[in-house]
């Protein structure tokens, strides 16, 4: 009888050790998975889980904005700017301009979910320069929020790390006579592109 109790006790201890090892292994795997997540991955997960729900951002210039995301690219996101002015302005937000994402409790949980990465989708591979080149081709007037203020104009050309902007008044078509100056602006100075 004593031997049976001893073996039962040893068997119980072994099962507890194996169970504890599995729990520790799962916890370590989860830490490794979270350690591989980029900010972009978290925004993609949040967008998948919550759709166009507004996300609040604090920008590197100290300003706080809310954006209803529509598309997430390699190093940018686009969507509707919420709560600024009377309507919903479309914007492009470079990820480098984000100082922090201001999640609520539900959003932070949703951003951690889903290990599926969307690197195979075309949008995930398109960089900021590609999107700006598209605006250049379309001759869209833009308002650029920069580190040193804001300027309005039409993008004339886009390089690898900068763009050339023909500066003119808002609401006026880009004509040589309307252009007050030309500016070459490094992408690192972009905070927000408003359409």
C-alpha positions as CSV (number, residue, x, y, z in Angstrom):
1,X,0.0,0.0,0.0
2,X,2.8,2.4,0.9
3,X,4.5,1.7,-2.5
4,X,1.3,2.5,-4.4
5,X,1.0,5.8,-2.6
6,X,4.7,6.6,-3.3
7,X,4.3,5.9,-7.0
8,X,1.0,7.8,-7.2
9,X,2.7,10.8,-5.5
10,X,5.7,10.6,-7.9
11,X,3.4,10.3,-10.9
12,X,1.5,13.4,-9.7
13,X,4.7,15.3,-9.3
14,X,5.9,14.3,-12.8
15,X,2.6,15.4,-14.4
16,X,2.8,18.7,-12.6
17,X,6.4,19.3,-13.8
18,X,5.5,18.4,-17.4
19,X,2.4,20.7,-17.2
20,X,4.5,23.5,-15.8
21,X,7.1,23.0,-18.5
22,X,4.4,23.3,-21.2
23,X,3.0,26.5,-19.6
24,X,6.6,28.0,-19.5
25,X,7.2,26.9,-23.1
26,X,4.0,28.5,-24.3
27,X,4.8,31.7,-22.4
28,X,8.3,31.9,-23.9
29,X,6.9,31.3,-27.4
30,X,4.4,34.1,-26.9
31,X,7.2,36.4,-25.7
32,X,9.2,35.6,-28.8
33,X,6.2,36.2,-31.1
34,X,5.5,39.6,-29.4
35,X,9.2,40.5,-29.7
36,X,9.1,40.0,-33.5
37,X,6.1,42.4,-33.9
38,X,6.7,45.7,-35.5
39,X,4.5,48.8,-35.0
40,X,3.2,48.3,-38.5
41,X,2.3,44.6,-37.7
42,X,0.3,45.8,-34.7
43,X,-1.5,48.4,-36.8
44,X,-2.3,45.8,-39.4
45,X,-3.7,43.5,-36.7
46,X,-5.8,46.3,-35.3
47,X,-7.1,47.3,-38.7
48,X,-8.0,43.6,-39.4
49,X,-9.8,43.3,-36.1
50,X,-11.5,46.7,-35.8
51,X,-11.8,47.9,-39.4
52,X,-11.9,51.7,-39.9
53,X,-12.3,52.4,-36.2
54,X,-10.3,55.6,-35.5
55,X,-6.9,55.2,-34.0
56,X,-5.2,58.1,-32.1
57,X,-1.6,59.0,-32.7
58,X,0.8,61.4,-31.1
59,X,3.2,62.8,-33.7
60,X,6.8,63.6,-33.2
61,X,5.9,67.3,-33.3
62,X,3.7,66.8,-30.2
63,X,0.4,67.0,-32.0
64,X,-2.3,64.4,-31.4
65,X,-4.5,63.3,-34.3
66,X,-7.1,60.5,-34.9
67,X,-7.1,58.6,-38.2
68,X,-9.6,56.1,-39.6
69,X,-7.2,53.8,-41.4
70,X,-7.9,52.7,-44.9
71,X,-4.6,51.3,-46.2
72,X,-1.4,50.4,-44.6
73,X,1.8,50.4,-46.7
74,X,5.3,49.5,-46.0
75,X,6.2,52.7,-44.1
76,X,2.9,54.7,-44.2
77,X,-0.8,54.5,-43.6
78,X,-3.6,56.4,-45.3
79,X,-7.1,57.2,-44.1
80,X,-9.5,59.9,-43.0
81,X,-8.4,62.4,-40.5
82,X,-11.1,62.5,-37.8
83,X,-12.1,65.6,-35.8
84,X,-9.9,68.1,-37.6
85,X,-12.0,70.9,-39.1
86,X,-15.5,70.4,-40.4
87,X,-15.1,67.4,-42.7
88,X,-13.0,64.3,-43.0
89,X,-9.8,65.1,-44.8
90,X,-7.9,62.2,-46.4
91,X,-4.3,61.9,-45.2
92,X,-1.1,60.0,-45.6
93,X,0.8,59.4,-42.3
94,X,4.4,58.3,-42.5
95,X,5.1,55.8,-39.8
96,X,8.3,57.7,-39.0
97,X,6.2,60.7,-37.9
98,X,4.5,58.6,-35.2
99,X,5.8,59.3,-31.7
100,X,3.2,56.9,-30.1
101,X,-0.1,55.2,-30.8
102,X,-2.7,55.9,-28.1
103,X,-4.5,52.6,-27.8
104,X,-7.6,52.0,-25.6
105,X,-7.8,48.7,-23.7
106,X,-9.7,46.9,-26.6
107,X,-7.4,48.3,-29.3
108,X,-4.2,47.1,-27.5
109,X,-5.6,43.6,-27.3
110,X,-6.6,43.6,-30.9
111,X,-3.2,44.9,-32.0
112,X,-1.5,42.0,-30.4
113,X,-3.6,39.4,-32.1
114,X,-3.2,37.5,-35.3
115,X,0.2,36.3,-36.3
116,X,-0.8,36.5,-39.9
117,X,1.4,38.9,-41.7
118,X,0.3,40.5,-44.9
119,X,3.7,40.9,-46.5
120,X,2.5,39.1,-49.6
121,X,-0.1,41.8,-50.3
122,X,0.9,44.5,-52.7
123,X,0.1,47.4,-50.3
124,X,2.5,46.0,-47.7
125,X,5.4,46.3,-50.2
126,X,4.6,49.9,-51.4
127,X,6.7,52.5,-49.8
128,X,6.0,56.2,-49.1
129,X,7.8,57.3,-52.3
130,X,5.4,55.2,-54.5
131,X,2.3,56.8,-53.0
132,X,3.8,60.3,-53.4
133,X,4.7,59.5,-57.0
134,X,1.1,58.6,-57.6
135,X,0.0,62.0,-56.2
136,X,2.6,63.6,-58.4
137,X,1.2,61.8,-61.5
138,X,-2.3,62.9,-60.6
139,X,-1.2,66.5,-60.1
140,X,-3.1,66.5,-56.8
141,X,-2.7,69.6,-54.6
142,X,-1.5,68.7,-51.1
143,X,-0.9,70.3,-47.8
144,X,2.3,69.1,-46.2
145,X,2.6,69.2,-42.5
146,X,6.4,69.5,-41.8
147,X,8.6,69.6,-38.8
148,X,8.9,73.4,-39.3
149,X,5.3,74.2,-40.2
150,X,3.0,73.6,-43.1
151,X,3.0,74.4,-46.8
152,X,0.6,73.9,-49.7
153,X,1.3,73.0,-53.3
154,X,1.7,70.4,-56.0
155,X,4.3,67.7,-56.0
156,X,6.5,68.0,-59.1
157,X,8.8,65.0,-58.6
158,X,9.6,62.4,-56.1
159,X,13.1,61.0,-55.4
160,X,14.1,58.1,-53.2
161,X,14.2,60.2,-50.0
162,X,12.7,63.6,-50.9
163,X,10.1,65.4,-53.0
164,X,10.0,68.6,-54.9
165,X,7.0,70.8,-54.2
166,X,5.7,73.7,-56.3
167,X,4.4,76.0,-53.6
168,X,1.1,77.8,-54.4
169,X,-2.0,79.0,-52.6
170,X,-4.7,76.5,-51.7
171,X,-7.6,76.3,-54.1
172,X,-5.5,77.5,-57.0
173,X,-4.4,75.3,-59.9
174,X,-0.6,74.8,-60.3
175,X,0.4,77.2,-63.0
176,X,3.9,78.7,-63.3
177,X,2.5,82.2,-62.5
178,X,0.8,80.9,-59.3
179,X,4.0,79.2,-58.0
180,X,5.7,81.3,-55.4
181,X,8.7,78.9,-54.8
182,X,10.0,75.4,-55.3
183,X,11.0,73.3,-52.2
184,X,12.9,70.1,-52.0
185,X,11.6,68.4,-48.8
186,X,13.3,65.3,-47.3
187,X,10.8,62.6,-46.3
188,X,12.2,62.7,-42.8
189,X,10.6,66.2,-42.4
190,X,7.1,65.0,-43.4
191,X,4.6,64.7,-40.5
192,X,1.4,64.4,-42.5
193,X,0.2,64.7,-46.1
194,X,-3.3,66.1,-46.4
195,X,-5.2,65.7,-49.7
